[in-house]
Amino acid sequence: MASIAICTITYNQQHCVDRLIANIKECRGKDRFFHIRDDCSTDKTFNLCSAFKANDIEVCQNTVNLGSRLNGVEVLNNCTQDYIICKGGDDLIYGPALEKAQRIIQEESPDLILCKAGYIGFDSALQLSRQADLCAKLKKEFVKNSIIFDQRWDRLQSLLDAAATLPGLVWTQGLIARTSVLRRSGYLPGGEVDDWGLLHNLAVLARHEELKVAYLDDILSIIGFVEGSQGTDPVRQLYRQLHAIEHYWHDDLKKAAFCNSILKKISGFMQSDISYRAVRGAVLTALQKSKEE
């Protein structure tokens, strides 16, 4: 049976370790391997994780701080399993969905399995990871990737092109990939748009070779929303996206990605209490910086 790696990258997340280890214990099973790679945490994250090493649980630490993107590259380069799930230290795997995914792998041998992901407050994540029929328990607005099931796609290329032009359409936490496919697609060198950049590269790869996709209509990952992360700063997020599009995006995808990034962020600004001047300054600054750098 094909093996699957559940890979977690961590940095200064000691407050998440107890939930992370409890989740791993719940998800252990045949042909499943767990990799935790710490990016030189300055707190007790690595020490706490190391206490739980086992034959199916590998814990290692980088010699220098690499940042989330390069830490993800290290995980991918060192993975020896057939399939891989990449996630953060504050994300949990839903065990029943993992079982379904392994059955799909055995029966269909896909290159990619597209799943749903729940995006909720982290304090609720571990409790939810133990619940039966999770999709029915989470409100629709907390389920990401649902659009890939609600809309019919004529081919995988169309879906991946959309993922490369619509930020947040697909999360990598809702993606199981053949390890060799991810290696061939590579990580976008843009640095700070890890999920979106990886999906962009898959879209480019799918233009050159046929990729077989399967759908898992269940929540695979419960993404723990943590205040203070890069994704919670809309101004910084907009700049990161525009910078990546300007310097690294495929020419055929740049226009749609550029316009959709601004439209999505403006919609978020409209619903917030951010002032007009702050919104105007954020958009103009992001545009200017993305061109200059």
SULQUI-V683921 format. One record per backbone hydrogen bond with DSSP energy under -1.0 kcal/mol. NH is the residue of the N-H (numbers start at 1). CO is the residue of the C=O. If there is no record, write none. Layout:
# SULQUI-V683921
NH & CO
NH & CO
This chain:
# SULQUI-V683921
4 & 31
5 & 83
6 & 33
7 & 85
8 & 35
9 & 87
10 & 37
16 & 13
20 & 16
21 & 17
22 & 18
23 & 19
24 & 20
25 & 21
26 & 22
27 & 23
32 & 29
33 & 4
34 & 56
35 & 6
36 & 58
37 & 8
38 & 60
39 & 10
48 & 44
49 & 45
50 & 46
52 & 49
53 & 50
54 & 57
57 & 54
58 & 34
60 & 36
62 & 38
71 & 67
72 & 68
73 & 69
74 & 70
75 & 71
76 & 72
77 & 73
78 & 74
83 & 3
84 & 177
85 & 5
87 & 7
89 & 9
91 & 88
92 & 222
94 & 220
98 & 94
99 & 95
100 & 96
101 & 97
102 & 98
103 & 99
104 & 100
105 & 101
106 & 102
107 & 103
108 & 104
109 & 105
111 & 212
112 & 212
113 & 176
114 & 214
115 & 174
116 & 218
117 & 144
118 & 221
119 & 142
120 & 223
122 & 225
124 & 121
125 & 122
128 & 124
129 & 125
130 & 127
131 & 128
138 & 134
142 & 139
143 & 140
144 & 117
148 & 145
149 & 146
150 & 146
151 & 147
159 & 155
160 & 156
161 & 157
162 & 158
163 & 159
164 & 160
165 & 162
166 & 162
169 & 166
174 & 171
175 & 172
176 & 113
177 & 84
178 & 111
179 & 82
182 & 178
183 & 179
184 & 180
185 & 181
186 & 182
191 & 188
192 & 190
197 & 193
198 & 194
199 & 195
200 & 196
201 & 197
202 & 198
203 & 199
204 & 200
205 & 201
206 & 202
207 & 204
208 & 205
209 & 205
214 & 112
216 & 114
218 & 216
220 & 116
222 & 92
223 & 118
224 & 90
225 & 120
229 & 226
232 & 229
233 & 230
237 & 233
238 & 234
239 & 235
240 & 236
241 & 237
242 & 238
243 & 239
244 & 240
245 & 241
246 & 242
247 & 243
248 & 244
253 & 250
257 & 253
258 & 254
259 & 255
260 & 256
261 & 257
262 & 258
263 & 259
264 & 260
265 & 261
266 & 262
267 & 263
268 & 264
269 & 265
270 & 266
271 & 267
272 & 269
279 & 275
280 & 276
281 & 277
282 & 278
283 & 279
284 & 280
285 & 281
286 & 282
287 & 283
288 & 284
289 & 285
290 & 286
291 & 287
292 & 288
293 & 289
